[in-house]
């Protein structure tokens, strides 16, 4: 299989590329990335010189470039996105442009090329918050910040191309990822670095907001399984059941680094901060997947990576 991976120099995309090239000798990958602040060639060290891998610097909104690349692949995995909630609150325009218009560009090119599989990478945030219970794939979307709203828009757009054009679309919605190669603006790498440096760890509100955390390698295995064996037109939630409050995550990081809890600093809460996310994952489990890393095991690996 020859795969176009968009956003492949970012966090999850680069981990996915490393995973599939290691897992399959007959797999070829074309990486397309605009190398914004969140993407780096360093994330692809070890595969940049692999003869099965081609790197292209470019934007998914570039219709001509995308059309040429898609014509030469069997499948598309679309990781490319603006993904930081705080940045979307400050200004939504780049999120609409990349996450919605960029996805549309890819979908149009996929139709022209009669692509075999189109995997749209989404997020649990499109469902909004859930105080009790868990979200299933058939639940209505209720995004509550500009980032998640644009991801929900991309999901609806992708599903419409399946319904209207018969494009073989699959969608995954994953809980919070953590692990190697994540941008340091995100909670876990930021707090690891701050703790190691003896700097404050700013926790929103009272730290009671709950997220479900998955080690990125477990997510990559699930994404690969959906790409190869998922039923087209379907949505697959990917979650770990490892629910933690932000304060619990913070305390686990301090313990792993060996830093004092005095570094915790409670700050004004984020606007529209969702209280809790949680996912039903029966569909992906029935497909043959389950997480291999506990939160604690994944955090140990992650702390070691950043401290080194």
C-alpha positions in Angstrom: 0.0 0.0 0.0 1.2 3.5 -0.9 -0.1 6.1 1.6 -0.2 9.9 1.5 0.1 11.1 5.1 -0.8 14.7 5.5 0.5 16.5 8.5 3.1 13.7 8.8 5.8 15.9 10.4 3.5 16.6 13.4 3.0 14.6 16.5 0.6 11.8 15.7 1.3 11.8 12.0 5.1 11.3 12.5 4.5 8.5 15.0 2.1 6.8 12.5 4.7 7.0 9.8 7.4 5.4 12.0 4.9 2.7 13.0 3.7 1.7 9.5 7.2 1.7 7.9 8.4 -0.5 10.8 5.4 -2.8 10.6 5.2 -3.4 6.9 8.0 -4.0 4.5 5.8 -3.4 1.5 4.4 -0.1 2.7 5.4 3.2 1.1 4.6 6.6 2.5 4.5 10.1 0.9 4.5 12.7 3.7 3.0 16.1 3.0 3.5 18.8 5.6 3.6 22.6 5.5 6.1 22.6 8.4 4.2 25.2 10.5 5.3 25.7 14.1 3.8 22.3 15.0 5.7 20.2 12.4 9.4 19.4 12.2 11.6 17.3 10.0 13.2 16.1 13.2 10.1 14.1 14.0 10.9 12.0 10.9 14.5 11.2 11.8 15.1 7.6 10.9 12.7 7.5 8.0 13.6 10.6 5.9 16.3 8.5 4.1 14.2 5.4 3.9 13.7 4.5 0.2 10.0 3.7 0.9 9.5 7.3 2.2 9.1 10.6 0.3 8.8 13.9 2.0 7.1 16.9 0.4 6.9 20.3 2.0 3.6 21.8 1.0 0.1 22.8 2.1 -3.1 20.6 1.8 -4.9 23.7 0.5 -2.6 23.7 -2.6 -5.0 22.1 -5.1 -2.4 21.4 -7.9 0.1 19.9 -5.5 -2.4 17.8 -3.7 -3.9 16.5 -7.0 -0.5 15.5 -8.3 0.4 13.6 -5.0 -3.0 11.9 -4.7 -2.8 10.6 -8.2 0.1 8.4 -7.2 -1.1 6.8 -3.9 -3.7 4.1 -2.9 -4.8 5.8 0.4 -4.9 9.1 2.2 -4.5 9.6 6.0 -5.4 13.2 6.9 -3.7 14.3 10.1 -3.1 17.9 8.8 -4.8 20.3 11.2 -4.6 23.3 13.4 -5.2 21.6 16.7 -4.5 23.9 19.7 -7.7 25.0 21.5 -6.2 28.1 23.1 -5.0 29.3 19.7 -8.4 28.7 18.1 -10.0 30.9 20.8 -7.5 33.7 20.0 -8.3 33.4 16.3 -10.4 30.9 14.4 -9.5 31.8 10.8 -6.5 29.5 10.3 -8.5 26.6 11.8 -11.4 27.1 9.4 -9.0 27.4 6.5 -6.8 24.4 7.2 -9.2 22.0 9.0 -12.3 22.5 6.7 -11.0 24.0 3.4 -7.9 21.9 3.5 -10.0 18.7 4.0 -12.2 19.7 1.1 -9.2 20.0 -1.2 -8.1 16.5 -0.2 -11.5 15.1 -0.7 -11.9 16.6 -4.2 -8.5 15.2 -5.2 -9.4 11.8 -3.8 -12.5 11.6 -6.0 -10.6 12.5 -9.1 -8.0 9.9 -8.3 -10.5 7.2 -7.4 -8.7 6.7 -4.1 -9.1 3.3 -2.3 -9.3 4.6 1.3 -9.6 8.0 2.9 -9.0 8.1 6.6 -10.0 11.3 8.3 -8.4 11.8 11.7 -10.7 13.5 14.1 -11.0 14.0 17.9 -13.3 13.2 20.8 -13.8 16.9 21.2 -16.3 17.1 18.4 -18.9 15.5 20.7 -18.6 18.2 23.3 -18.6 17.5 27.0 -20.3 14.6 28.8 -20.7 14.7 32.5 -22.0 11.1 32.8 -21.7 8.1 30.6 -19.7 8.0 27.3 -20.1 9.1 23.7 -20.8 6.5 21.0 -20.2 7.0 17.3 -23.8 7.7 16.6 -24.2 10.5 19.1 -24.8 14.0 17.8 -21.8 16.3 17.5 -21.8 19.3 19.8 -18.4 21.1 19.6 -17.9 23.9 22.1 -14.8 25.7 20.8 -13.6 26.9 17.4 -11.0 24.1 17.1 -13.5 21.3 17.7 -16.1 23.0 15.6 -13.8 23.0 12.5 -13.0 19.3 13.1 -16.7 18.5 13.3 -17.2 20.4 10.1 -14.5 18.4 8.4 -16.1 15.2 9.7 -19.5 16.1 8.2 -17.8 17.1 5.0 -16.0 13.8 4.7 -19.2 11.8 5.5 -21.1 13.8 2.8 -18.5 12.8 0.2 -19.1 9.2 1.2 -22.8 9.6 0.9 -22.9 11.8 -2.2 -19.9 10.5 -4.2 -19.3 7.1 -2.8 -15.8 8.1 -1.7 -14.4 5.3 0.7 -14.2 7.5 3.7 -13.4 6.3 7.3 -13.3 8.6 10.4 -11.5 8.0 13.7 -12.2 10.0 16.8 -9.5 9.6 19.4 -9.1 10.8 23.0 -6.1 12.8 24.2 -2.8 11.4 22.8 0.5 11.7 24.6 4.0 10.4 23.9 7.2 11.2 21.9 7.4 14.0 19.4 4.5 16.1 20.8 4.8 19.9 20.5 5.8 21.4 23.9 2.8 23.7 24.0 0.7 20.6 24.9 0.0 19.8 28.5 2.1 16.7 29.2 5.3 17.7 27.4 5.0 21.3 28.7 4.6 20.1 32.3 7.4 17.6 32.0 9.8 20.3 30.8 8.6 22.8 33.4 8.8 20.3 36.2 12.4 19.3 35.2 13.4 23.0 35.1 11.7 23.8 38.4 9.2 26.1 36.8 5.5 26.6 37.5 2.9 24.2 36.1 -0.2 26.3 35.3 -3.3 24.3 35.8 -6.6 25.7 34.5 -9.3 26.3 37.1 -9.3 23.8 39.9 -7.8 21.0 37.8 -11.0 18.9 37.9 -11.5 18.7 34.1 -11.4 15.0 33.0 -9.7 13.7 29.9 -9.2 10.2 28.6 -5.5 9.6 27.7 -4.0 7.2 25.2 -0.3 6.5 24.5 0.3 7.5 20.9 1.7 4.1 19.8 -1.6 2.5 20.8 -3.5 5.1 18.7 -1.3 4.4 15.7 -2.0 0.7 15.9 -5.7 1.5 16.0 -5.5 3.9 13.0 -3.6 1.4 10.9 -6.3 -1.2 11.7 -9.1 1.1 10.7 -7.3 2.1 7.5 -6.8 -1.5 6.4 -9.8 -3.3 7.8 -12.4 -0.7 8.8 -15.8 -0.6 7.1 -16.0 2.4 4.7 -18.5 5.0 5.7 -18.0 4.2 9.4 -16.8 6.2 12.4 -14.5 4.5 15.0 -13.9 5.9 18.5 -10.5 5.2 19.9 -10.2 5.4 23.6 -8.3 3.9 26.5 -10.7 4.2 29.4 -7.8 5.9 31.3 -9.7 8.9 32.6 -7.6 11.4 34.6 -8.3 14.9 36.0 -5.9 17.5 34.8 -4.7 17.7 38.4 -4.1 13.9 38.6 -2.0 14.1 35.4 0.0 17.0 36.8 0.7 15.2 40.0 1.7 12.0 38.1 4.2 14.1 36.1 5.6 15.7 39.2 6.1 12.3 40.8 7.7 10.9 37.6 10.1 13.8 37.4 10.8 14.0 41.1 9.6 17.6 41.4 7.7 19.3 44.2 4.0 19.8 44.2 4.7 23.4 45.2 5.2 24.0 41.4 1.4 23.6 40.8 -0.1 27.0 40.0 -3.8 27.3 39.5 -4.7 29.9 36.8 -8.0 31.3 35.4 -9.9 28.7 33.5 -10.0 28.5 29.7 -13.1 30.0 28.1 -15.7 27.3 27.3 -13.5 24.6 29.0 -15.2 21.2 28.6 -15.5 19.4 31.8 -15.2 15.8 30.7 -14.7 13.6 27.6 -15.2 9.9 27.4 -15.7 7.4 24.6 -17.4 4.1 23.9 -14.9 1.9 22.0 -16.8 -1.3 21.3 -16.5 -0.9 17.5 -12.7 -0.7 17.5 -12.4 -3.5 20.0 -14.6 -5.7 17.8 -12.2 -4.9 14.9 -9.4 -6.6 17.0 -7.7 -3.7 18.9 -7.0 -2.9 22.5 -4.5 -0.6 24.1 -1.2 -2.2 25.2 0.1 0.6 27.4 -1.4 1.8 30.7 -1.3 5.5 31.4 1.5 4.9 33.8 3.6 2.9 31.4 3.0 5.4 28.6 3.9 8.3 30.9 7.1 6.6 32.0 8.1 6.3 28.3 7.2 9.9 27.6 9.0 11.4 30.6 12.2 9.5 29.6 11.9 10.7 26.0 11.6 14.4 27.0 14.2 14.3 29.7 16.7 12.8 27.3 
